Amino acid sequence: MIAGRVERALQCTRGSTWTHLKEFRDGQWLDPATSRVDQKRRLSALLEHAARHVPYYREILTDSGVWEAPGRVVLERFADLPLLDKATIRSRYEDLKSADLASREWHLNATGGSTGEPLVVIQDRAFTDWGRAMRLSVDDIIGRRPGERRLVIWGSKHDLEKARETLRARLTRQMRGQVSLNSFRLRAELVPRYVDFMNEYRPQHIIGYVESLEMLAKSIEADCLSVHSPRTMTTAAGTLQTHTRELLSRVFRSDVFNYYGTREVAWIATECDRHGGLHVPLQSMYLEVLREDGTPANPGEVGRLVVTSLVNYAFPLIRYVIGDLGAWAEKPCTCGRVWPVLREVTGRISDTFVKADGTLVAGHYFNYIAFLQDWVQQFQVVQEAVGQLRVRIVVRQDARDLDAKKAAGMAEIRGLVDLAMGEDCAVSFEFVDDIEPTATGKFRYTVSKVHSA
């Protein structure tokens, strides 16, 4: 009944949210040929707008032959376009604005800035409508119904500043039955209070940063706490590793879903209940997985994720190097959706470590080196330079036989680093009282100061 009321309200509301939601709902089940034709039409429309109204793209679309006078888009040359990185966005910011920006209801949005420097982009009312439709479509896919209680464990100042929240946003959140807990304040000593709240609120769905949910689950399990079991858990803003999925499923007795999106482009991909990979919506996203030489990666082969948002005309992001690594799935999901499937998102490029011989080592390897150390409360591995790693550790003060476990554990960590980085890699240990999250409340387990996007 609540779901029906929400959909009727959407149909009557100002904007295009309902129309876009129908596009997602219908589009995921189109036959493959029709689906690809539809995506090419959307991509061509974006490129034509960019060529006519955005100075930066008028220049590069013409130079690459994608835009031919008097007004023809040549999609076959799309792969000849240069990639767009964060440095280019900052240096050509004014030239990336659409000339018709004054006629749009636009606002600024910013990434968290994992490297310390946030990226500011422009988004308009049309993008916002698409964004609402994306969130509702993800709810459809995961099985979250309007009005069901959900708990969001998030860390964005922008998202959690309820005092600045508009009336419409507040009513929407309340109608969705959504309550937020701030991951900025999530520390081990506060876990019992968070658990008490969960047991009282009894959410049907929990959504949160993967690192925050993992820390919460580890503390619950270590302290043998009893916690409410939601129907679903959705992780975001980080790489969901197999051991983390198993931990969350075991502790919360819940179906765990992986979601991938960013502030720049919103929804990129999400799992369905078959867990056969992450579906990429063709109505709003054109995604490429590229090798270092710029050629397309094969299914199963890890490469750079390059995104083109099909729904931001105010500040187009075309062939944008988002800074993440991932791989296409080797086979389609058994659910029958025609949307392409990412097998996995393996992590940030900036979290990729570099060996002395130039070989790259995925940062998530180091997640395992402390995961089974029960004396470790929290950890972070930092590559300061080639051949130099620093392991930061917050010790569990209630661990039994702490001194013996520390000595054995440090030796084990040292051995695992040798396996990945070579025996000539220097390893130092730093014991700290706390590891601060980033500006958006995320915990970065691995930080490479050598290899960056």
Secondary structure, DSSP 8 states (H G I E B T S, - for coil): -HHHHHHHHHHHSSSSHHHHHHHHHHHTTS-HHHHHHHHHHHHHHHHHHHHHH-HHHHHHHHHTTSEETTTEE-GGGGGGS--B-HHHHHHTTGGGS-TTGGGS-EEEEE---TTS---EEEEEHHHHHHHHHHHHHHHHHHT--TTS-EEEEE--HHHH-GGG--HHHHHHHHHTTEEEEEGGG--GGGHHHHHHHHHHH--SEEEEEHHHHHHHHHHHHHTT------SEEEEESS---HHHHHHHHHHH--EEEEEEEETTTEEEEEE-TT-SSEE--TTTEEEEEE-TTSSB--TT--EEEEEEESS--SS---SEEEEEEEEE-SS--TT---S-EEEEEEEEGGG-EE-TTS-EE-GGGGHHHHHT-TTEEEEEEEEEETTEEEEEEEE-TT-TTHHHHHHHHHHHHHHHHHHHH-TTSEEEEEE-S-----TTS---SEEESS---
